[in-house]
Amino acid sequence: MAFGLLLPLRIAQGIFAIVVMGLSAYVAHWYDADTLTASPSQINFLIFVPLFSFLSLIYLELSPRFMAKVSHPYIHLATSLLNTLFYFAGFIALSVFLGKLLFCRGSVCAAARADAVFAAFSWLLWTGATALLALDMFKGVRTDREAKVAMKEQGAGVGA
């Protein structure tokens, strides 16, 4: 059931990663081109996170199909959880940074605010995907245990 929902989530995660990267790159370019200071670390971090998301999405979608030996459910869960944590840290850090600015106006400020909002939506998407993966994984573990117990009970009944 959850795997039917994961593909649309992955597509949305990819689209939101493109948006976050574009907005972050715009703000970073403005800092680098129009001011005498380097772009803030919060913006730089939100350039890194979508790149990590793209690599994660490639691994999460292609490894089960083409490299089954490399694909493991715990690695999938850890990768998804890392993305969740990265987006959470990124949008919180950028929101705090924007809240402490003395003034914020113009298209760069609007882009930075939109960047924080899209990063928050990305966090929600990754949280949902992580929850679905965890539910499926732990439901499968419970089912495997129950199947082993049932097989042992059947084996004991057949031999008697």
N, CA, C and O of each residue as an XYZ file, in Angstrom:
640
protein
N       0.818     -1.187      0.000
C       0.000      0.000      0.000
C       0.866      1.257      0.000
O       0.609      2.173     -0.781
N       1.874      1.322      0.846
C       2.685      2.526      0.953
C       3.587      2.711     -0.258
O       3.941      3.841     -0.598
N       3.970      1.600     -0.922
C       4.846      1.744     -2.066
C       4.132      2.419     -3.228
O       4.796      3.030     -4.066
N       2.815      2.336     -3.313
C       2.066      3.065     -4.318
C       2.069      4.551     -4.043
O       1.909      5.356     -4.961
N       2.248      4.922     -2.793
C       2.285      6.324     -2.401
C       3.704      6.885     -2.435
O       3.884      8.102     -2.489
N       4.706      6.020     -2.404
C       6.088      6.500     -2.357
C       6.538      7.156     -3.662
O       7.273      8.142     -3.618
N       6.129      6.651     -4.799
C       6.573      7.228     -6.070
C       6.094      8.672     -6.237
O       6.903      9.527     -6.596
N       4.819      8.984     -5.992
C       4.428     10.405     -6.052
C       5.163     11.263     -5.025
O       5.481     12.421     -5.298
N       5.435     10.702     -3.847
C       6.214     11.450     -2.854
C       7.628     11.721     -3.367
O       8.154     12.819     -3.188
N       8.237     10.732     -3.997
C       9.594     10.905     -4.535
C       9.615     11.966     -5.633
O      10.549     12.764     -5.711
N       8.593     11.974     -6.476
C       8.516     12.988     -7.535
C       8.383     14.379     -6.910
O       9.066     15.314     -7.327
N       7.512     14.514     -5.918
C       7.345     15.801     -5.233
C       8.633     16.213     -4.524
O       8.986     17.392     -4.526
N       9.339     15.257     -3.920
C      10.606     15.568     -3.259
C      11.620     16.099     -4.269
O      12.355     17.042     -3.975
N      11.663     15.502     -5.447
C      12.582     15.966     -6.485
C      12.240     17.369     -6.961
O      13.130     18.199     -7.146
N      10.952     17.635     -7.160
C      10.527     18.964     -7.603
C      10.836     20.011     -6.537
O      11.338     21.091     -6.850
N      10.538     19.696     -5.285
C      10.813     20.657     -4.216
C      12.315     20.857     -4.032
O      12.747     21.956     -3.683
N      13.110     19.828     -4.257
C      14.564     19.984     -4.159
C      15.071     20.937     -5.237
O      15.966     21.743     -4.984
N      14.503     20.848     -6.433
C      14.885     21.772     -7.508
C      14.527     23.203     -7.122
O      15.318     24.122     -7.333
N      13.336     23.390     -6.556
C      12.899     24.731     -6.156
C      13.790     25.284     -5.047
O      14.211     26.440     -5.108
N      14.082     24.463     -4.029
C      14.927     24.918     -2.915
C      16.325     25.268     -3.425
O      16.901     26.279     -3.023
N      16.866     24.433     -4.307
C      18.195     24.716     -4.826
C      18.203     26.001     -5.658
O      19.134     26.799     -5.554
N      17.183     26.201     -6.472
C      17.117     27.421     -7.283
C      17.013     28.675     -6.430
O      17.714     29.657     -6.673
N      16.141     28.643     -5.437
C      15.990     29.810     -4.560
C      17.258     30.074     -3.755
O      17.671     31.223     -3.601
N      17.869     29.022     -3.246
C      19.102     29.186     -2.475
C      20.229     29.712     -3.354
O      21.008     30.563     -2.924
N      20.317     29.214     -4.572
C      21.363     29.675     -5.493
C      21.154     31.144     -5.852
O      22.119     31.896     -5.984
N      19.893     31.551     -6.010
C      19.609     32.958     -6.308
C      20.068     33.862     -5.169
O      20.709     34.886     -5.403
N      19.739     33.481     -3.942
C      20.130     34.291     -2.784
C      21.652     34.277     -2.623
O      22.248     35.318     -2.346
N      22.282     33.125     -2.789
C      23.745     33.045     -2.668
C      24.421     33.880     -3.745
O      25.424     34.541     -3.476
N      23.890     33.858     -4.951
C      24.471     34.672     -6.030
C      24.344     36.156     -5.717
O      25.267     36.930     -5.971
N      23.208     36.549     -5.169
C      23.039     37.951     -4.811
C      24.083     38.375     -3.784
O      24.690     39.437     -3.917
N      24.295     37.547     -2.757
C      25.308     37.873     -1.759
C      26.694     37.951     -2.390
O      27.458     38.871     -2.098
N      27.016     37.003     -3.243
C      28.352     36.968     -3.836
C      28.570     38.077     -4.859
O      29.691     38.568     -4.989
N      27.544     38.481     -5.583
C      27.707     39.465     -6.647
C      27.440     40.895     -6.193
O      28.129     41.813     -6.639
N      26.470     41.107     -5.328
C      26.034     42.464     -5.011
C      26.464     42.982     -3.644
O      26.278     44.166     -3.363
N      27.022     42.155     -2.801
C      27.461     42.617     -1.487
C      28.942     42.310     -1.314
O      29.544     41.609     -2.127
N      29.503     42.831     -0.269
C      30.912     42.588      0.020
C      31.107     41.398      0.959
O      32.228     41.113      1.380
N      30.031     40.715      1.279
C      30.116     39.569      2.189
C      29.786     38.277      1.442
O      29.133     38.282      0.399
N      30.251     37.202      2.002
C      29.943     35.892      1.436
C      28.510     35.514      1.801
O      27.933     36.065      2.738
N      27.956     34.591      1.069
C      26.590     34.166      1.371
C      26.560     33.469      2.733
O      27.532     32.819      3.118
N      25.465     33.599      3.453
C      25.370     33.005      4.789
C      25.449     31.477      4.738
O      25.086     30.846      3.746
N      25.928     30.918      5.822
C      26.061     29.461      5.885
C      24.704     28.766      5.803
O      24.619     27.629      5.340
N      23.648     29.437      6.246
C      22.313     28.846      6.179
C      21.898     28.639      4.717
O      21.303     27.618      4.370
N      22.213     29.605      3.879
C      21.903     29.496      2.454
C      22.781     28.432      1.812
O      22.307     27.632      1.005
N      24.055     28.422      2.171
C      24.960     27.410      1.619
C      24.526     26.001      2.008
O      24.635     25.073      1.206
N      24.037     25.840      3.228
C      23.560     24.538      3.671
C      22.339     24.115      2.854
O      22.187     22.940      2.519
N      21.470     25.077      2.537
C      20.290     24.756      1.731
C      20.627     24.605      0.251
O      19.734     24.310     -0.543
N      21.851     24.792     -0.135
C      22.306     24.383     -1.463
C      22.790     22.940     -1.392
O      22.578     22.163     -2.322
N      23.438     22.586     -0.293
C      23.924     21.220     -0.109
C      22.786     20.207      0.032
O      22.841     19.123     -0.548
N      21.768     20.558      0.794
C      20.704     19.597      1.127
C      19.978     19.077     -0.119
O      19.775     17.867     -0.217
N      19.574     19.926     -1.080
C      18.943     19.357     -2.283
C      19.902     18.480     -3.099
O      19.472     17.504     -3.713
N      21.182     18.818     -3.109
C      22.144     17.951     -3.795
C      22.178     16.572     -3.139
O      22.190     15.551     -3.825
N      22.195     16.553     -1.820
C      22.142     15.292     -1.083
C      20.824     14.567     -1.367
O      20.795     13.341     -1.477
N      19.736     15.331     -1.484
C      18.435     14.734     -1.785
C      18.434     14.080     -3.157
O      17.882     12.992     -3.319
N      19.046     14.726     -4.153
C      19.102     14.134     -5.488
C      19.857     12.812     -5.459
O      19.421     11.824     -6.049
N      20.992     12.803     -4.768
C      21.750     11.556     -4.653
C      20.948     10.497     -3.902
O      20.980      9.319     -4.259
N      20.240     10.913     -2.876
C      19.408      9.990     -2.107
C      18.280      9.428     -2.954
O      17.998      8.230     -2.910
N      17.638     10.293     -3.722
C      16.541      9.832     -4.570
C      17.025      8.845     -5.622
O      16.340      7.870     -5.931
N      18.205      9.099     -6.169
C      18.771      8.163     -7.141
C      19.014      6.819     -6.473
O      18.672      5.774     -7.028
N      19.603      6.844     -5.287
C      19.853      5.586     -4.579
C      18.541      4.889     -4.199
O      18.387      3.688     -4.419
N      17.611      5.637     -3.634
C      16.370      5.039     -3.136
C      15.502      4.457     -4.251
O      14.781      3.486     -4.025
N      15.562      5.028     -5.429
C      14.723      4.543     -6.520
C      15.432      3.537     -7.424
O      14.794      2.614     -7.931
N      16.725      3.696     -7.633
C      17.413      2.827     -8.586
C      18.051      1.593     -7.959
O      18.150      0.555     -8.613
N      18.482      1.688     -6.710
C      19.164      0.533     -6.113
C      18.258     -0.688     -5.961
O      18.734     -1.798     -6.202
N      16.989     -0.561     -5.577
C      16.170     -1.772     -5.499
C      15.919     -2.408     -6.877
O      15.725     -3.619     -6.984
N      15.927     -1.584     -7.916
C      15.616     -2.097     -9.247
C      16.823     -2.715     -9.942
O      16.700     -3.752    -10.594
N      17.991     -2.085     -9.809
C      19.143     -2.497    -10.602
C      20.291     -3.087     -9.794
O      21.110     -3.827    -10.338
N      20.361     -2.771     -8.510
C      21.444     -3.277     -7.665
C      20.849     -3.798     -6.363
O      21.021     -3.182     -5.311
N      20.166     -4.904     -6.427
C      19.443     -5.427     -5.270
C      20.377     -5.776     -4.115
O      19.970     -5.704     -2.956
N      21.621     -6.153     -4.411
C      22.555     -6.512     -3.343
C      22.991     -5.289     -2.538
O      23.344     -5.415     -1.365
N      22.970     -4.126     -3.146
C      23.371     -2.892     -2.470
C      22.191     -2.285     -1.705
O      22.385     -1.488     -0.786
N      20.989     -2.659     -2.083
C      19.789     -2.098     -1.486
C      19.444     -2.841     -0.200
O      19.307     -4.065     -0.190
N      19.306     -2.084      0.879
C      18.941     -2.670      2.168
C      17.921     -1.750      2.841
O      18.077     -0.530      2.792
N      16.887     -2.304      3.464
C      15.841     -1.456      4.058
C      16.359     -0.497      5.134
O      15.876      0.630      5.241
N      17.327     -0.933      5.920
C      17.854     -0.039      6.956
C      18.623      1.131      6.348
O      18.586      2.237      6.886
N      19.315      0.904      5.240
C      20.019      2.002      4.565
C      19.006      2.964      3.956
O      19.210      4.177      3.978
N      17.925      2.432      3.418
C      16.862      3.291      2.875
C      16.268      4.155      3.976
O      16.059      5.353      3.790
N      15.999      3.542      5.123
C      15.432      4.295      6.241
C      16.414      5.351      6.748
O      16.015      6.478      7.039
N      17.682      4.995      6.855
C      18.691      5.953      7.323
C      18.852      7.109      6.340
O      18.982      8.260      6.757
N      18.846      6.819      5.062
C      18.967      7.870      4.047
C      17.773      8.813      4.106
O      17.930     10.033      4.050
N      16.607      8.253      4.217
C      15.403      9.072      4.303
C      15.392      9.903      5.595
O      14.987     11.065      5.592
N      15.838      9.297      6.682
C      15.900     10.016      7.954
C      16.924     11.145      7.911
O      16.684     12.214      8.471
N      18.059     10.924      7.257
C      19.062     11.985      7.113
C      18.493     13.169      6.339
O      18.700     14.321      6.723
N      17.789     12.895      5.267
C      17.168     13.980      4.506
C      16.159     14.737      5.356
O      16.077     15.964      5.292
N      15.400     14.007      6.146
C      14.429     14.650      7.043
C      15.133     15.587      8.016
O      14.707     16.725      8.212
N      16.200     15.107      8.615
C      16.943     15.939      9.575
C      17.610     17.131      8.903
O      17.608     18.234      9.449
N      18.184     16.914      7.717
C      18.853     18.011      7.007
C      17.864     19.117      6.640
O      18.153     20.296      6.845
N      16.714     18.752      6.106
C      15.735     19.786      5.745
C      15.196     20.489      6.981
O      14.968     21.698      6.953
N      14.990     19.748      8.065
C      14.534     20.382      9.306
C      15.555     21.404      9.793
O      15.203     22.541     10.107
N      16.816     20.998      9.854
C      17.872     21.917     10.296
C      17.993     23.106      9.350
O      18.201     24.235      9.793
N      17.863     22.857      8.049
C      18.015     23.929      7.067
C      16.924     24.978      7.152
O      17.214     26.174      7.168
N      15.674     24.546      7.207
C      14.621     25.569      7.222
C      14.548     26.282      8.564
O      14.195     27.460      8.611
N      14.874     25.596      9.657
C      14.893     26.271     10.954
C      16.021     27.300     11.002
O      15.814     28.428     11.451
N      17.215     26.917     10.541
C      18.357     27.840     10.561
C      18.087     29.066      9.693
O      18.385     30.191     10.094
N      17.526     28.851      8.509
C      17.238     29.994      7.635
C      16.146     30.872      8.228
O      16.214     32.096      8.112
N      15.146     30.278      8.856
C      14.085     31.070      9.477
C      14.615     31.923     10.618
O      14.231     33.084     10.762
N      15.488     31.356     11.421
C      16.087     32.121     12.521
C      16.964     33.241     11.961
O      16.941     34.361     12.470
N      17.729     32.943     10.925
C      18.578     33.957     10.292
C      17.731     35.109      9.762
O      18.058     36.275      9.983
N      16.646     34.787      9.064
C      15.787     35.837      8.515
C      15.086     36.624      9.613
O      14.862     37.826      9.469
N      14.741     35.962     10.698
C      14.085     36.645     11.805
C      14.991     37.629     12.520
O      14.505     38.587     13.121
N      16.301     37.413     12.466
C      17.245     38.298     13.149
C      17.764     39.439     12.267
O      18.510     40.294     12.744
N      17.377     39.460     10.990
C      17.816     40.545     10.118
C      17.160     41.860     10.542
O      15.999     41.884     10.952
N      17.916     42.945     10.438
C      17.362     44.249     10.792
C      16.364     44.723      9.746
O      15.348     45.331     10.086
N      16.641     44.453      8.501
C      15.683     44.760      7.447
C      15.769     43.667      6.389
O      16.820     43.070      6.160
N      14.655     43.435      5.770
C      14.577     42.400      4.744
C      13.522     42.832      3.750
O      12.328     42.821      4.052
N      13.963     43.211      2.566
C      13.004     43.649      1.553
C      13.559     43.352      0.169
O      14.748     43.085     -0.002
N      12.699     43.404     -0.778
C      13.096     43.168     -2.151
C      12.951     41.719     -2.562
O      12.479     40.875     -1.801
N      13.367     41.457     -3.782
C      13.189     40.120     -4.341
C      14.083     39.087     -3.660
O      13.716     37.915     -3.577
N      15.243     39.503     -3.177
C      16.133     38.557     -2.506
C      15.539     38.120     -1.179
O      15.624     36.945     -0.822
N      14.951     39.026     -0.460
C      14.319     38.678      0.809
C      13.115     37.769      0.574
O      12.906     36.805      1.310
N      12.337     38.074     -0.440
C      11.188     37.222     -0.763
C      11.657     35.829     -1.178
O      11.030     34.831     -0.823
N      12.750     35.758     -1.924
C      13.284     34.454     -2.335
C      13.786     33.667     -1.132
O      13.594     32.453     -1.058
N      14.428     34.352     -0.192
C      14.924     33.674      1.007
C      13.764     33.167      1.865
O      13.830     32.067      2.415
N      12.712     33.962      1.978
C      11.540     33.511      2.736
C      10.863     32.322      2.050
O      10.472     31.355      2.703
N      10.734     32.410      0.736
C      10.157     31.291     -0.013
C      11.035     30.052      0.107
O      10.529     28.931      0.157
N      12.341     30.252      0.153
C      13.278     29.143      0.319
C      13.021     28.420      1.638
O      13.009     27.190      1.687
N      12.814     29.189      2.706
C      12.525     28.579      4.007
C      11.200     27.815      3.971
O      11.085     26.743      4.566
N      10.213     28.357      3.284
C       8.902     27.699      3.206
C       8.994     26.410      2.400
O       8.459     25.382      2.816
N       9.664     26.453      1.255
C       9.787     25.238      0.442
C      10.656     24.189      1.130
O      10.422     22.991      0.969
N      11.650     24.624      1.890
C      12.447     23.674      2.664
C      11.585     23.023      3.752
O      11.752     21.841      4.054
N      10.671     23.791      4.333
C       9.757     23.226      5.329
C       8.810     22.209      4.687
O       8.536     21.160      5.271
N       8.315     22.513      3.498
C       7.477     21.542      2.786
C       8.268     20.294      2.415
O       7.746     19.181      2.471
N       9.524     20.484      2.037
C      10.380     19.329      1.742
C      10.576     18.483      2.988
O      10.587     17.254      2.917
N      10.728     19.141      4.124
C      10.851     18.403      5.386
C       9.594     17.568      5.636
O       9.687     16.415      6.056
N       8.432     18.145      5.380
C       7.193     17.393      5.560
C       7.124     16.187      4.621
O       6.699     15.106      5.030
N       7.536     16.366      3.373
C       7.533     15.255      2.419
C       8.481     14.146      2.850
O       8.130     12.967      2.793
N       9.689     14.524      3.283
C      10.653     13.513      3.718
C      10.196     12.845      5.016
O      10.454     11.660      5.223
N       9.524     13.590      5.886
C       8.997     12.993      7.112
C       7.938     11.950      6.790
O       7.920     10.866      7.374
N       7.058     12.284      5.856
C       6.030     11.333      5.445
C       6.623     10.089      4.804
O       6.189      8.973      5.091
N       7.609     10.272      3.941
C       8.243      9.130      3.287
C       8.986      8.259      4.301
O       8.964      7.032      4.211
N       9.635      8.897      5.251
C      10.342      8.147      6.291
C       9.360      7.346      7.144
O       9.621      6.193      7.485
N       8.246      7.957      7.479
C       7.232      7.248      8.273
C       6.669      6.061      7.491
O       6.470      4.988      8.060
N       6.412      6.240      6.203
C       5.910      5.127      5.393
C       6.923      3.997      5.294
O       6.567      2.823      5.396
N       8.195      4.360      5.094
C       9.238      3.336      5.032
C       9.347      2.584      6.356
O       9.459      1.358      6.375
N       9.313      3.321      7.452
C       9.428      2.677      8.766
C       8.238      1.769      9.038
O       8.414      0.658      9.537
N       7.041      2.221      8.720
C       5.860      1.390      8.934
C       5.915      0.119      8.100
O       5.636     -0.969      8.605
N       6.271      0.247      6.839
C       6.378     -0.938      5.985
C       7.469     -1.879      6.465
O       7.294     -3.097      6.472
N       8.589     -1.309      6.865
C       9.712     -2.135      7.288
C       9.365     -2.900      8.571
O       9.620     -4.101      8.657
N       8.797     -2.229      9.549
C       8.504     -2.898     10.812
C       7.282     -3.802     10.705
O       7.182     -4.788     11.435
N       6.361     -3.486      9.817
C       5.248     -4.385      9.567
C       5.771     -5.666      8.918
O       5.304     -6.759      9.237
N       6.727     -5.535      8.017
C       7.329     -6.699      7.370
C       8.115     -7.548      8.347
O       8.109     -8.775      8.241
N       8.799     -6.917      9.305
C       9.560     -7.672     10.307
C       8.601     -8.478     11.173
O       8.859     -9.647     11.461
N       7.510     -7.869     11.585
C       6.536     -8.577     12.410
C       5.919     -9.734     11.626
O       5.732    -10.823     12.168
N       5.608     -9.502     10.377
C       5.014    -10.540      9.546
C       5.990    -11.691      9.350
O       5.582    -12.852      9.377
N       7.282    -11.391      9.152
C       8.283    -12.444      8.997
C       8.393    -13.287     10.259
O       8.499    -14.511     10.178
N       8.369    -12.655     11.409
C       8.440    -13.400     12.670
C       7.222    -14.303     12.827
O       7.343    -15.468     13.204
N       6.047    -13.749     12.532
C       4.832    -14.551     12.643
C       4.864    -15.727     11.672
O       4.397    -16.816     12.003
N       5.411    -15.515     10.478
C       5.500    -16.597      9.495
C       6.456    -17.686      9.983
O       6.187    -18.873      9.796
N       7.564    -17.295     10.603
C       8.509    -18.291     11.118
C       7.881    -19.102     12.246
O       8.074    -20.315     12.320
N       7.133    -18.441     13.123
C       6.468    -19.146     14.210
C       5.425    -20.109     13.647
O       5.296    -21.240     14.116
N       4.687    -19.655     12.643
C       3.664    -20.521     12.035
C       4.313    -21.724     11.355
O       3.782    -22.833     11.409
N       5.468    -21.501     10.710
C       6.153    -22.617     10.056
C       6.672    -23.623     11.076
O       6.623    -24.831     10.845
N       7.167    -23.126     12.200
C       7.640    -24.031     13.254
C       6.483    -24.861     13.818
O       6.630    -26.055     14.077
N       5.327    -24.205     14.004
C       4.164    -24.912     14.525
C       3.671    -25.951     13.532
O       3.263    -27.043     13.929
N       3.702    -25.629     12.256
C       3.275    -26.598     11.238
C       4.259    -27.756     11.151
O       3.860    -28.909     10.990
N       5.551    -27.443     11.259
C       6.575    -28.485     11.212
C       6.469    -29.428     12.391
O       6.700    -30.629     12.247
N       6.118    -28.900     13.567
C       5.974    -29.742     14.758
C       4.732    -30.606     14.644
O       4.721    -31.738     15.127
N       3.673    -30.086     14.007
C       2.435    -30.852     13.883
C       2.535    -31.942     12.825
O       1.885    -32.979     12.955
N       3.334    -31.734     11.778
C       3.452    -32.709     10.699
C       4.270    -33.896     11.140
O       3.945    -35.033     10.799
N       5.323    -33.656     11.890
C       6.206    -34.734     12.321
C       5.607    -35.586     13.411
O       6.099    -36.694     13.627
N       4.587    -35.155     14.110
C       4.017    -35.879     15.245
C       3.036    -36.907     14.867
O       2.486    -37.584     15.736
